[in-house]
Amino acid sequence: MRRHQPKINISRKLGDFIEGKDFFQDPYLLEVSSPGIDFPLKLKRQYVKNIGRNVKVELEDGTSKIGKLEQVNEDHICVLLPLKKKKKEGDEDPLVKILFADIKKTVVQISFK
């Protein structure tokens, strides 16, 4: 079983490889990083990792839903919308099921609380 190597080892190995191939004539700076929190979620495992966080889900029909990501299933997610102060007839259920096929983009909402 292989263990994950720290980023520093990957950076060092990649740097050694680049230097060994003489890709660049001048000095260079190599940065190894991961996508930021503001990048859209694309894979189901990214959704699973972010259960419990607030997300903004933009739908293919042009609408969006903002709430807490509660569940991730094979074909859909469930988002808990914030409760309105006064519930009116016709208000949507606070727990919304959204099919992956209907999602245009999902972004984790950054909270500084």
Backbone as a ProteinNet text record, in pm:
[ID]
protein_1_A
[PRIMARY]
MRRHQPKINISRKLGDFIEGKDFFQDPYLLEVSSPGIDFPLKLKRQYVKNIGRNVKVELEDGTSKIGKLEQVNEDHICVLLPLKKKKKEGDEDPLVKILFADIKKTVVQISFK
[TERTIARY]
83.7	0	88.8	61.6	139.7	78.6	163	116.7	127.8	40	45.9	171.3	238.3	357.3	319.1	385	357.2	385.5	320.4	337.4	482.8	560.8	700.7	777.4	749.9	818	777.9	651.9	604.3	669.6	671.9	732.6	880.7	950.2	1093.9	1119.6	1041.7	1060	1028.9	922.5	887.6	994.8	1045.3	1152.4	1278.2	1314.1	1432.1	1412.7	1292.1	1262.7	1276.2	1217.3	1223.3	1368.3	1445.4	1585.1	1665.4	1635.1	1705.8	1678.1	1562.6	1525.2	1564.4	1614.1	1652.8	1540.2	1420.5	1305.9	1323.7	1387.9	1400	1546.8	1577.9	1714.1	1736.8	1632.9	1642.3	1586.6	1617.5	1561	1407.5	1343.2	1197	1151.1	1023.5	961.4	853.5	860	762.6	669	536.8	437.5	344	325.2	231	120.7	-4.2	-115.2	-239.4	-342.3	-470.6	-572.1	-685.1	-785.7	-837.6	-871.4	-923.3	-1065.3	-1110.7	-1245.2	-1352.4	-1317.8	-1418.4	-1433.8	-1361	-1376.2	-1504.3	-1575.5	-1699.5	-1672	-1768.7	-1761.1	-1794	-1715.9	-1737.1	-1762.2	-1695	-1702.7	-1787.9	-1850.9	-1935.8	-1856.3	-1730.3	-1650.2	-1627.8	-1626.1	-1613.1	-1739.6	-1854.9	-1980.7	-1980.2	-1942.4	-1939.9	-1849	-1734.4	-1637.8	-1695.4	-1790.5	-1844.5	-1981.8	-2025.9	-2152.2	-2141.5	-2247.2	-2249.1	-2211.4	-2158.1	-2121.8	-2234.4	-2234.6	-2331	-2280.7	-2373.4	-2339.9	-2439.5	-2394.6	-2483.3	-2487.8	-2607.5	-2625.9	-2697.7	-2628.9	-2691	-2746.5	-2873.6	-2941.1	-2945.2	-2963	-2968.7	-3081.6	-3188.7	-3302.4	-3279.9	-3160.5	-3127.7	-3154.1	-3220.1	-3244.4	-3127.5	-3128.1	-3024	-3083.8	-3016.4	-3055.4	-2932.7	-2952.5	-2844.4	-2888.1	-2805.1	-2838.1	-2728.5	-2758.6	-2661.9	-2672.4	-2559	-2554.1	-2572.2	-2682.6	-2717.8	-2684.3	-2710.2	-2692.3	-2639.2	-2567	-2520.1	-2556.3	-2631.5	-2673.7	-2621.3	-2653.7	-2604.5	-2641.4	-2766.2	-2812.4	-2856.1	-2848.9	-2893.7	-2825.7	-2844.6	-2802.2	-2925.1	-2916.3	-3022.3	-2962.5	-3029.2	-2983.8	-3092.4	-3054.1	-3146.5	-3145.7	-3258.2	-3270.7	-3296.8	-3256.2	-3284.4	-3436.1	-3482.2	-3624.9	-3662	-3777.4	-3828.5	-3895.8	-3895.6	-3954.3	-4102.2	-4175.5	-4317.4	-4341.1	-4378.4	-4402.5	-4539.7	-4543.3	-4668.6	-4704.6	-4830.6	-4873.6	-4804.1	-4752.8	-4680.9	-4530.7	-4482.7	-4337.8	-4282.7	-4162.3	-4105.3	-4053.7	-4048.8	-3996.5	-3853.4	-3813.4	-3677.1	-3568.4	-3601.7	-3504.7	-3535.8	-3446	-3469.1	-3380.4	-3441.4	-3368.3	-3333.4	-3204.2	-3158	-3082.8	-3130.3	-3064.2	-2932.4	-2828.7	-2701.2	-2720.8	-2812.7	-2838.2	-2890.9	-2951.2	-3007.4	-2909.3	-2792.2	-2694.8	-2602.6	-2596.9	-2502.5	-2369.3	-2376	-2253.9	-2287.6	-2198.6	-2213.4	-2083.4	-2097.3	-1981	-2004.9	-1903.8	-1909.9	-1908.7	-1999.2	-2006.5	-1909.8	-1822.6	-1721.8	-1787.5	-1762.6	-1818.7	-1704.7	-1713.1	-1609.9	-1661.7	-1761.5	-1819.3	-1731.2
-117.5	0	124.6	216.4	340.7	446.9	519.3	631.3	758.1	853.6	982	1056.6	1115.3	1192.7	1337.4	1402.3	1544	1624.7	1739.8	1826.5	1863.6	1879.4	1920.2	1816.4	1688.4	1584.5	1587.9	1609.9	1618.2	1737.3	1851	1970.9	1948.1	1885	1860.8	1765.2	1656.9	1559.9	1622.1	1701.1	1766.5	1867.7	1942.7	2039.1	1970.8	1858.4	1783.5	1733.1	1685.2	1635.6	1748	1864	1978.3	2021.8	2029.5	2069.8	1967.4	1839	1733.8	1736	1789.6	1794.7	1927	2021.6	2153.3	2220.6	2222.4	2287	2438.5	2496.2	2641.7	2681.1	2788.4	2841.4	2933.2	3005.3	3102.9	3043.5	3107.9	3061.8	3066.2	2978.4	2972.1	2946.7	2969.6	2944.6	2839.5	2729.8	2622.1	2630.4	2641.2	2644.9	2526.6	2450.6	2339.2	2376.6	2375.3	2414.4	2334.6	2352.5	2288.8	2398.5	2361.6	2463.1	2531.8	2657.1	2733.2	2695.9	2746.1	2715.1	2772.9	2875.4	2938	2867.3	2757	2681.2	2598.8	2584.1	2504.6	2357.1	2295.3	2152.1	2079.2	1979	1906.4	1758.2	1699.9	1556	1525.7	1407.9	1370	1369.6	1325.3	1321.5	1462.4	1564.8	1702.6	1744.3	1700.4	1729.2	1662.6	1534.1	1459.3	1529	1574.3	1642.1	1771	1831.4	1960.6	1952.3	1830.3	1817.5	1899.1	1974.5	2058.7	2203.2	2230.3	2368.2	2432.9	2564.3	2637.4	2642.3	2621	2620.5	2705.4	2751.3	2817.2	2726.3	2677.9	2587.1	2663.5	2683.2	2746.2	2635.6	2648.7	2545.4	2579.6	2477	2494	2586.3	2596.1	2682.1	2829	2862	3001.8	3042.2	2957.4	2988.2	2938.8	2975.3	2925.8	2899.2	2814.3	2779.8	2799	2862.6	2881.6	2819.8	2730.4	2665.8	2570.1	2491.8	2397.1	2263.1	2214.6	2085.3	1976.7	1902.4	1803.2	1660.3	1625.9	1488.3	1486.4	1378.6	1353.9	1209.4	1190.3	1057.7	1031.1	917.1	879.3	981.3	1027.8	1114.9	1253.6	1282.4	1412.5	1451.8	1579.6	1632	1687.3	1705.6	1770.1	1892.2	2005.9	2132.5	2184.7	2219.5	2276.3	2427.6	2481.5	2625.9	2693.9	2819.8	2890.6	2907.4	2895.6	2912.1	3059.7	3084.5	3221.5	3253.2	3380.6	3420.2	3384.8	3415.5	3383.6	3294.3	3169.5	3075	3102.1	3109.4	3133.7	3009.7	2998.4	2886.4	2898.7	2790.7	2791.6	2803.3	2832.6	2834.8	2694.8	2687.2	2555.2	2492.9	2359.6	2281.8	2325.5	2341.4	2386.8	2286.8	2156.1	2057	2028.3	2072.2	2063.7	1955.7	1869.2	1765.6	1824.2	1819	1874.8	1766	1732.8	1632.8	1688.3	1602.9	1646.1	1694	1631.4	1668.2	1811	1863.7	1999.3	2105.8	2064.5	2158.6	2213.2	2344.8	2411	2431.7	2479.2	2507.4	2511.1	2456.8	2463.1	2518.1	2619.9	2681.8	2686.8	2647.9	2657.9	2805.9	2844.9	2982.6	3001.3	3098.3	3123.1	3196.2	3146.2	3206.2	3247.5	3368.9	3418.7	3428.9	3346	3347.6	3277.5
0	0	0	-93.7	-101.6	-13.3	52.9	134.3	51.9	82.7	13.2	55.2	-43.3	-13.8	11.5	102.9	124.6	-2.4	-12.7	-129.7	-154.5	-48.3	-64.8	-145.4	-123.7	-199.9	-347	-373.2	-511.2	-580.7	-511.6	-567	-596.8	-502	-519.2	-636.6	-644.2	-753	-888.8	-894.8	-1020.2	-1058.8	-960	-986.2	-1037.8	-976	-1021.7	-1164.5	-1194.8	-1329.2	-1432.9	-1402.9	-1495.1	-1516	-1408.4	-1421.3	-1501.1	-1484.3	-1556.8	-1706	-1745.6	-1887.8	-1953.2	-1875.2	-1928	-2006.3	-1948.3	-2012.9	-2020.6	-1919.3	-1911.5	-1907.8	-1976.2	-1977	-1856.5	-1818.2	-1708.9	-1579.1	-1467	-1339.4	-1344.4	-1268.9	-1266.7	-1124.1	-1102.2	-972.5	-993.7	-919.7	-929.1	-809.3	-835.1	-728.2	-744.6	-637.9	-636.4	-539.2	-587.1	-500.5	-536.5	-456.9	-484.2	-516.9	-579.7	-611.9	-486.2	-499.7	-386.8	-351.9	-237.5	-189	-280.5	-359.1	-444.9	-579.9	-600.2	-724.1	-717.2	-827.6	-826.7	-795.8	-728.6	-703.4	-832.7	-867.9	-992.4	-970.4	-872.8	-850.4	-727.5	-727.7	-615	-484.7	-489.3	-366.8	-310	-397.5	-349.1	-274.2	-325.9	-256.8	-119.4	-114.2	11.9	113.1	68.2	155.4	214.5	146.1	189	253.9	291	364.5	493.2	521.9	641.4	614.6	496.6	460.3	379.4	381	298.5	155	62.2	-79.5	-157.5	-271.8	-367.9	-490	-522	-634.2	-744.9	-857.1	-973.1	-1061.1	-1096.2	-1173.2	-1321.3	-1401.4	-1547.5	-1590.8	-1511	-1548.4	-1514.5	-1461.5	-1432.1	-1288.4	-1209.9	-1069.4	-985.5	-858.1	-768.7	-630.9	-557.4	-420.5	-332.9	-218.2	-122.4	9.2	60.8	187	228.1	330.6	387.4	314.2	264.4	197.2	303	293.5	394.2	352.6	225.1	178.6	37.3	5.5	-130.5	-162.6	-270.6	-313.1	-454	-509	-642.1	-748.7	-748.6	-856.9	-812.4	-681.8	-633.4	-502.8	-469.2	-339.6	-268.5	-138.4	-61.8	7.8	-10.7	46.2	138.9	261.7	358.8	343.2	296.2	276.4	410.1	424.6	549.8	566.5	690.7	717.7	709.8	649.4	643.2	776.5	813.6	941.7	947.6	841.3	835.2	715.2	744	635.8	576.3	443.8	371.5	293.1	259.5	174.9	39.8	-9.3	-136.8	-120.9	2	25.2	3.9	-52.4	-76.6	51.4	50.7	162.1	189.3	317.5	344.4	302.2	289.8	242.7	96.3	8.3	-136.1	-197.1	-276.4	-351.1	-487.5	-524.3	-651.9	-728	-846.2	-929	-982.9	-986.6	-1043.6	-1188	-1260.2	-1400.3	-1412.7	-1305.5	-1307.8	-1260.2	-1211.6	-1154.7	-1263.4	-1271.4	-1361.7	-1289.9	-1163.1	-1087	-938.4	-855.6	-710	-651.7	-566.4	-502.9	-352.2	-274.1	-129	-92.1	-1.9	43.7	160	149.4	252.7	369.2	491.3	610.4	702.9	756.4	847.7	990.1	1024.6	1160.2	1256.7
[MASK]
+++++++++++++++++++++++++++++++++++++++++++++++++++++++++++++++++++++++++++++++++++++++++++++++++++++++++++++++++

